[in-house]
Amino acid sequence: MPARRSAPKPPRTTKPHAALTALGFRVADSGPHTSMTLMLRELETLLAAVPVDARAKSYRAAILEENVLGKGTLSTRKETASRLTALHGLDPTKPLFRVLRRLWGVAATNRIALASNSQLVGGCSCVWDLPLASAVTSSSEEEE
């Protein structure tokens, strides 16, 4: 048997961005974020059809079973559900989506900014470099 020429693979560790994923950020090299789309029309239609207090399952059911987005085939409905989930979370347990969902009906003129929030924040290296336990305080709290 010939000698090994490459170094052994390092052991797998937990995902380095697991805490960010739990908040609703998506960390990936490719996907809907790199395609330069927000799928704004689909998001508007979906959020209009699903109640504000709905669970994550309701968003997927609205797309796949109720076909609220008017897609022609089940495969396009599945692809749309996957892309919208990757882009916007579609899960109220994720803080980023919760903020988007709560503000969606309040400021209709700012919907593009709301929808692009996760993409803009996600691309900012300063967010990824923050220590997980860091606290941000206002100047009034610092003075006390």
N, CA and C of each residue as an Amber inpcrd file, in Angstrom:
protein
   432
   0.8500000  -1.1780000   0.0000000   0.0000000   0.0000000   0.0000000
   0.8980000   1.2440000   0.0000000   0.6620000   2.1830000  -0.9250000
   1.5030000   3.3870000  -0.9830000   1.2730000   4.2810000   0.2270000
   2.2730000   5.0720000   0.5360000   2.1790000   6.0060000   1.6670000
   1.1950000   7.1210000   1.3510000   0.5360000   7.6020000   2.3700000
  -0.4320000   8.6900000   2.2120000   0.3180000   9.9640000   1.8390000
  -0.1660000  10.6580000   0.8160000   0.5050000  11.8620000   0.3440000
  -0.1430000  13.1400000   0.8580000  -1.3400000  13.0460000   1.2920000
  -2.0170000  14.2520000   1.7810000  -2.2670000  14.1230000   3.2810000
  -2.4710000  15.2540000   3.8870000  -2.7520000  15.2710000   5.3210000
  -4.1520000  14.7480000   5.5730000  -4.3750000  14.1050000   6.7030000
  -5.7450000  13.6390000   7.0100000  -6.6820000  14.8300000   7.1810000
  -7.9430000  14.6000000   6.8660000  -8.9360000  15.6640000   7.0020000
  -9.1470000  15.9910000   8.4750000  -9.2960000  17.2790000   8.7690000
  -9.5660000  17.6420000  10.1690000 -10.9570000  17.1590000  10.5750000
 -11.1510000  16.8930000  11.8550000 -12.4760000  16.4310000  12.2970000
 -13.5250000  17.5300000  12.0830000 -14.7250000  17.1030000  11.7940000
 -15.8190000  18.0650000  11.6030000 -16.1870000  18.6950000  12.9390000
 -16.4120000  19.9840000  12.8790000 -16.8370000  20.7080000  14.0710000
 -18.2270000  21.2630000  13.8200000 -18.7870000  21.8840000  14.8070000
 -20.0900000  22.4950000  14.6200000 -19.9640000  23.6280000  13.6220000
 -21.0320000  23.9670000  12.9760000 -21.0180000  25.0300000  11.9720000
 -20.5750000  26.3300000  12.6260000 -19.6070000  27.0240000  12.0060000
 -19.1020000  28.2500000  12.6300000 -20.1400000  29.3620000  12.7170000
 -21.1290000  29.3230000  11.8510000 -22.1330000  30.3810000  11.8430000
 -23.4910000  29.8820000  12.3440000 -23.5020000  28.8530000  13.1780000
 -24.7570000  28.2670000  13.6620000 -25.6120000  29.2890000  14.4020000
 -24.9820000  30.1530000  15.1850000 -25.7410000  31.1600000  15.9300000
 -26.3930000  32.1570000  14.9760000 -25.7010000  32.5100000  13.9000000
 -26.2740000  33.4330000  12.9220000 -27.4220000  32.7840000  12.1640000
 -27.2750000  31.5030000  11.8460000 -28.3410000  30.7720000  11.1810000
 -29.5890000  30.7280000  12.0550000 -29.4160000  30.5620000  13.3380000
 -30.5460000  30.5250000  14.2660000 -31.2920000  31.8520000  14.2990000
 -30.5930000  32.9400000  14.0250000 -31.2420000  34.2570000  14.0050000
 -31.9860000  34.5280000  12.7020000 -31.6940000  33.7310000  11.6670000
 -32.3710000  33.9180000  10.3930000 -31.4500000  34.2830000   9.2580000
 -30.1490000  34.4330000   9.5280000 -29.1900000  34.6960000   8.4680000
 -28.9230000  33.3990000   7.7180000 -28.5720000  33.5090000   6.4520000
 -28.1970000  32.3390000   5.6660000 -26.7480000  32.5250000   5.2570000
 -25.9100000  31.5590000   5.5720000 -24.4930000  31.6220000   5.2420000
 -24.2210000  30.5370000   4.2060000 -23.9420000  30.9380000   2.9610000
 -23.6880000  29.9770000   1.8950000 -22.8760000  30.6420000   0.7930000
 -22.1990000  29.8150000   0.0110000 -21.4150000  30.3320000  -1.1060000
 -22.2690000  30.5990000  -2.3360000 -23.3990000  29.9230000  -2.4460000
 -24.2720000  30.1310000  -3.5950000 -25.7150000  29.9750000  -3.1550000
 -26.6190000  30.3240000  -4.0470000 -28.0350000  30.2260000  -3.7420000
 -28.7670000  31.4660000  -4.2000000 -29.9800000  31.6750000  -3.7340000
 -30.7660000  32.8200000  -4.1900000 -30.1000000  34.1650000  -3.9170000
 -29.2940000  34.2490000  -2.8520000 -28.6440000  35.5180000  -2.5450000
 -27.6780000  35.9380000  -3.6460000 -27.0410000  34.9880000  -4.2690000
 -26.0830000  35.3300000  -5.3190000 -26.7590000  35.5700000  -6.6570000
 -28.0340000  35.2720000  -6.7810000 -28.7290000  35.4820000  -8.0490000
 -29.2750000  36.8990000  -8.1860000 -29.0320000  37.7300000  -7.1890000
 -29.4120000  39.1420000  -7.2290000 -30.9290000  39.3460000  -7.3520000
 -31.7090000  38.5540000  -6.6490000 -33.1510000  38.7150000  -6.6710000
 -33.6910000  38.7510000  -5.2520000 -34.7730000  39.4760000  -5.0710000
 -35.4750000  39.4820000  -3.7860000 -36.7830000  38.7050000  -3.8680000
 -37.2100000  38.3930000  -5.0940000 -38.5040000  37.7510000  -5.3280000
 -39.6060000  38.5680000  -4.6460000 -39.5400000  39.8650000  -4.8550000
 -40.4200000  40.7960000  -4.1550000 -41.9040000  40.5610000  -4.4630000
 -42.2420000  40.3390000  -5.7350000 -43.6610000  40.1060000  -6.0680000
 -44.1980000  38.8730000  -5.3670000 -43.4030000  37.7950000  -5.3750000
 -43.8310000  36.5640000  -4.7100000 -43.9590000  36.7750000  -3.2070000
 -43.0070000  37.4940000  -2.6250000 -43.0490000  37.7610000  -1.1880000
 -44.2770000  38.5970000  -0.8290000 -44.5620000  39.6260000  -1.6180000
 -45.7440000  40.4660000  -1.3620000 -47.0270000  39.6450000  -1.4250000
 -47.1420000  38.8200000  -2.4520000 -48.3410000  37.9860000  -2.6120000
 -48.4790000  37.0010000  -1.4640000 -47.3770000  36.3780000  -1.0920000
 -47.4040000  35.3990000  -0.0050000 -47.7670000  36.0380000   1.3240000
 -47.1480000  37.1600000   1.6470000 -47.4350000  37.8110000   2.9290000
 -48.8510000  38.3710000   2.9810000 -49.4130000  38.7110000   1.8400000
 -50.8110000  39.1560000   1.8060000 -51.7690000  37.9850000   2.0400000
 -51.3590000  36.7790000   1.6490000 -52.2290000  35.6100000   1.7580000
 -52.1340000  34.8960000   3.0990000 -51.0270000  35.0610000   3.8020000
 -50.8030000  34.3250000   5.0540000 -50.9550000  35.2810000   6.2340000
 -51.7000000  34.8950000   7.2610000 -51.8850000  35.7670000   8.4350000
 -50.5650000  36.1170000   9.1120000 -50.5100000  37.2800000   9.7280000
 -49.2990000  37.7730000  10.3840000 -48.8050000  36.8140000  11.4580000
 -49.7080000  36.1810000  12.1810000 -49.3140000  35.3120000  13.2930000
 -49.1380000  33.8400000  12.8910000 -49.0400000  33.5760000  11.5910000
 -48.9270000  32.1990000  11.1080000 -47.5640000  31.5930000  11.4260000
 -47.5470000  30.2710000  11.5040000 -46.3000000  29.5360000  11.7320000
 -45.6140000  29.2570000  10.3950000 -44.3870000  28.7700000  10.4610000
 -43.5970000  28.4990000   9.2600000 -44.3090000  27.5340000   8.3110000
 -44.9930000  26.5320000   8.8580000 -45.7040000  25.5470000   8.0310000
 -46.7520000  26.2150000   7.1440000 -47.3680000  27.2680000   7.6400000
 -48.4300000  27.9420000   6.8910000 -47.9010000  28.6030000   5.6250000
 -46.6890000  29.1400000   5.6770000 -46.1050000  29.7710000   4.4960000
 -45.8410000  28.7250000   3.4120000 -45.2860000  27.6020000   3.8280000
 -45.0000000  26.5250000   2.8720000 -46.2960000  25.9490000   2.3030000
 -47.3000000  25.7550000   3.1560000 -48.5840000  25.2230000   2.6860000
 -49.2530000  26.1840000   1.7090000 -49.1540000  27.4730000   1.9670000
 -49.7510000  28.4670000   1.0650000 -49.1110000  28.3910000  -0.3190000
 -47.8070000  28.1620000  -0.3540000 -47.1020000  28.0790000  -1.6330000
 -47.3820000  26.7540000  -2.3300000 -47.2420000  25.6500000  -1.6020000
 -47.3400000  24.3270000  -2.2270000 -48.7580000  23.8380000  -2.4230000
 -49.5700000  23.9140000  -1.3750000 -50.9050000  23.3220000  -1.4260000
 -51.9670000  24.2760000  -1.9570000 -51.9280000  25.5250000  -1.5030000
 -52.9340000  26.4940000  -1.9340000 -52.5400000  27.2000000  -3.2280000
 -51.2810000  27.1320000  -3.5920000 -50.7400000  27.7560000  -4.7980000
 -51.1090000  29.2380000  -4.8980000 -50.9180000  29.9590000  -3.7930000
 -51.2700000  31.3900000  -3.7740000 -50.4070000  32.2140000  -4.7280000
 -49.2680000  31.6610000  -5.1560000 -48.3860000  32.3870000  -6.0660000
 -48.6790000  32.0710000  -7.5320000 -49.6390000  31.1770000  -7.7690000
 -50.0730000  30.8810000  -9.1310000 -49.0300000  30.1870000  -9.9930000
 -48.2360000  29.3230000  -9.4130000 -47.2150000  28.5930000 -10.1700000
 -47.8590000  27.4290000 -10.9120000 -47.3390000  27.1170000 -12.0900000
 -47.9520000  26.1250000 -12.9690000 -47.7640000  24.6790000 -12.5670000
 -46.6640000  24.3700000 -11.9040000 -46.3940000  22.9640000 -11.5630000
 -45.9540000  22.8510000 -10.1080000 -46.0430000  21.6390000  -9.5900000
 -45.6010000  21.3850000  -8.2230000 -44.1010000  21.6390000  -8.0870000
 -43.3330000  21.2790000  -9.0950000 -41.8820000  21.4830000  -9.0080000
 -41.5330000  22.9690000  -8.9430000 -42.2440000  23.8290000  -9.6610000
 -41.9580000  25.2670000  -9.5650000 -42.4260000  25.8240000  -8.2270000
 -43.4980000  25.2670000  -7.6780000 -43.9380000  25.6860000  -6.3480000
 -42.9010000  25.3060000  -5.2990000 -42.3490000  24.0870000  -5.4120000
 -41.3120000  23.6520000  -4.4700000 -40.0650000  24.5220000  -4.5890000
 -39.6580000  24.8160000  -5.7980000 -38.4730000  25.6600000  -6.0160000
 -38.7000000  27.0610000  -5.4590000 -39.8820000  27.6170000  -5.6820000
 -40.2040000  28.9430000  -5.1660000 -40.2030000  28.9400000  -3.6430000
 -40.7990000  27.9190000  -3.0390000 -40.8130000  27.8180000  -1.5770000
 -39.3960000  27.7390000  -1.0350000 -38.5640000  26.9630000  -1.6930000
 -37.1730000  26.8130000  -1.2600000 -36.4200000  28.1370000  -1.3700000
 -36.5730000  28.8290000  -2.4760000 -35.8580000  30.0930000  -2.6830000
 -36.3590000  31.1890000  -1.7400000 -37.6650000  31.2870000  -1.5740000
 -38.2010000  32.3040000  -0.6590000 -37.7650000  32.0320000   0.7790000
 -37.7250000  30.7680000   1.1510000 -37.2750000  30.4140000   2.4990000
 -35.7960000  30.7530000   2.6740000 -34.9880000  30.4610000   1.6540000
 -33.5640000  30.7800000   1.7330000 -33.3310000  32.2900000   1.7860000
 -34.1180000  33.0420000   1.0420000 -33.9470000  34.4900000   1.0000000
 -34.4660000  35.1920000   2.2410000 -35.6490000  34.8140000   2.6990000
 -36.3390000  35.5980000   3.7240000 -36.6540000  34.8420000   5.0070000
 -36.3570000  33.5650000   5.0500000 -36.5750000  32.8090000   6.2760000
 -37.9480000  32.1700000   6.3640000 -38.9920000  32.9480000   6.1610000
 -40.3790000  32.4640000   6.2570000 -40.6410000  31.6560000   7.5120000
 -40.0100000  32.0660000   8.5910000 -40.1670000  31.3580000   9.8580000
 -40.1780000  32.3840000  10.9870000 -41.3160000  32.5550000  11.6510000
 -41.4070000  33.5700000  12.7080000 -40.5420000  33.2930000  13.9290000
 -39.9270000  32.1210000  14.0160000 -38.9840000  31.8940000  15.1110000
 -37.6330000  32.5360000  14.8200000 -37.4120000  32.9650000  13.5820000
 -36.1740000  33.6440000  13.1920000 -36.3670000  35.1510000  13.3610000
 -35.5370000  35.7980000  14.1660000 -35.7170000  37.2360000  14.4210000
 -35.7550000  38.1140000  13.1750000 -34.9170000  37.8410000  12.1720000
 -34.9230000  38.6810000  10.9710000 -36.2730000  38.6250000  10.2580000
 -36.8270000  37.4200000  10.1210000 -38.1290000  37.3050000   9.4610000
 -39.2260000  37.9150000  10.3210000 -39.1310000  37.7410000  11.6280000
 -40.1390000  38.3050000  12.5220000 -40.2120000  39.8230000  12.3600000
 -39.0460000  40.4760000  12.2530000 -39.0120000  41.9290000  12.0550000
 -39.6150000  42.2890000  10.7020000 -39.2020000  41.5720000   9.6480000
 -39.7470000  41.8290000   8.3150000 -41.2720000  41.6950000   8.3300000
 -41.7550000  40.6240000   8.9270000 -43.2030000  40.3450000   8.9250000
 -43.9900000  41.3980000   9.6940000 -43.4630000  41.8220000  10.8240000
 -44.1810000  42.8190000  11.6300000 -44.1980000  44.1910000  10.9780000
 -43.1200000  44.5360000  10.2860000 -43.0450000  45.8600000   9.6650000
 -43.6390000  45.9020000   8.2620000 -43.9020000  44.7560000   7.6620000
 -44.3710000  44.6770000   6.2840000 -45.6450000  45.5020000   6.0610000
 -46.6000000  45.3860000   6.9370000 -47.8630000  46.0980000   6.7690000
 -47.8210000  47.5370000   7.2390000 -46.8140000  47.8950000   8.0060000
 -46.7120000  49.2360000   8.5760000 -46.1560000  50.2300000   7.5680000
 -45.1340000  49.8140000   6.8350000 -44.4490000  50.7380000   5.9260000
 -44.3810000  50.1370000   4.5250000 -45.4880000  50.2230000   3.7890000
 -45.5510000  49.6320000   2.4540000 -44.5330000  50.2470000   1.5050000
 -44.1890000  51.5000000   1.6990000 -43.2250000  52.1520000   0.8030000
 -41.7920000  51.6810000   1.0680000 -41.5620000  51.0370000   2.1860000
 -40.2160000  50.5750000   2.5330000 -40.0440000  49.0660000   2.3840000
 -40.9100000  48.4280000   1.6330000 -40.8590000  46.9690000   1.5260000
 -39.5920000  46.4740000   0.8490000 -39.0990000  47.1930000  -0.1250000
 -37.8550000  46.7690000  -0.7800000 -36.7180000  46.7960000   0.2270000
 -36.6650000  47.8280000   1.0450000 -35.6170000  47.9150000   2.0690000
 -35.7650000  46.7930000   3.0900000 -36.9920000  46.4980000   3.4820000
 -37.2140000  45.3990000   4.4300000 -36.7710000  44.0660000   3.8420000
 -37.1660000  43.8250000   2.5920000 -36.8470000  42.5550000   1.9480000
 -35.3480000  42.3930000   1.7180000 -34.6680000  43.4850000   1.4600000
 -33.2330000  43.3950000   1.1910000 -32.3910000  43.4380000   2.4600000
 -33.0090000  43.6650000   3.6010000 -32.2720000  43.7980000   4.8590000
 -31.3460000  42.6210000   5.1270000 -31.8490000  41.4020000   5.0050000
 -30.9990000  40.2510000   5.3160000 -29.8570000  40.1110000   4.3220000
 -30.0740000  40.5060000   3.0590000 -29.0020000  40.4230000   2.0840000
 -27.9220000  41.4570000   2.3870000 -28.3260000  42.6590000   2.7390000
 -27.3530000  43.7110000   3.0230000 -26.5780000  43.4080000   4.2890000
 -27.2860000  43.0090000   5.3330000 -26.6360000  42.6850000   6.5940000
 -25.7890000  41.4350000   6.4360000 -26.3030000  40.4580000   5.7000000
 -25.5760000  39.2140000   5.5040000 -24.2660000  39.3980000   4.7690000
 -24.1820000  40.3880000   3.9140000 -22.9630000  40.6200000   3.1660000
 -21.9590000  41.4880000   3.8820000 -22.3000000  41.9840000   5.0380000
 -21.4070000  42.8740000   5.7820000 -20.5290000  42.0610000   6.7220000
 -19.2310000  42.0570000   6.4670000 -18.3400000  41.2350000   7.2870000
 -18.3230000  41.6800000   8.7440000 -18.6790000  42.9510000   8.9950000
 -18.6640000  43.4210000  10.3810000 -19.6740000  42.6580000  11.2340000
 -20.7700000  42.1950000  10.6390000 -21.7660000  41.4250000  11.3890000
 -21.1980000  40.0610000  11.7540000 -20.5240000  39.4050000  10.7960000
 -19.9930000  38.0690000  11.0580000 -18.8840000  38.1130000  12.0980000
 -18.1540000  39.2280000  12.1800000 -17.0130000  39.3250000  13.0830000
 -17.3850000  39.7140000  14.5080000 -18.6360000  40.0420000  14.7650000
 -19.0420000  40.4150000  16.1090000 -18.9890000  39.2090000  17.0410000
 -18.4530000  39.3760000  18.2420000 -18.5160000  38.2750000  19.2090000
 -19.9720000  38.0030000  19.5650000 -20.3130000  36.7420000  19.7460000
 -21.6990000  36.3780000  19.9920000 -22.2480000  36.9730000  21.2790000
 -21.4280000  37.1550000  22.2920000 -21.9140000  37.6370000  23.5790000
 -21.7380000  39.1420000  23.7450000 -21.3800000  39.8530000  22.6770000
 -21.1650000  41.2930000  22.8260000 -22.4830000  42.0160000  23.0540000
 -22.4130000  43.0800000  23.8000000 -23.6060000  43.8610000  24.0950000
 -23.4460000  45.2460000  23.5030000 -24.5230000  45.7620000  22.9690000
 -24.5200000  47.1100000  22.4310000 -25.3270000  47.9650000  23.3870000
 -24.7260000  49.0290000  23.8590000 -25.4120000  49.8940000  24.8090000
 -25.5150000  51.2900000  24.2370000 -26.5240000  52.0160000  24.6770000
 -26.6640000  53.4030000  24.2500000 -25.7560000  54.2850000  25.1080000
 -25.5400000  55.4900000  24.6580000 -24.6590000  56.3980000  25.3960000
 -25.2300000  56.7320000  26.7660000 -26.5560000  56.7430000  26.9050000
 -27.1700000  57.0500000  28.2100000 -26.8800000  55.9490000  29.2180000
 -26.8280000  54.6840000  28.7540000 -26.5110000  53.5770000  29.6520000
 -25.0500000  53.6040000  30.0630000 -24.1830000  54.0630000  29.1620000
 -22.7620000  54.1220000  29.4630000 -22.4490000  55.1770000  30.5140000
 -23.2670000  56.2340000  30.5630000 -23.0270000  57.3350000  31.4970000
 -23.3700000  56.9720000  32.9300000 -24.2670000  56.0090000  33.1100000
 -24.7200000  55.6550000  34.4630000 -23.6720000  54.9710000  35.2690000
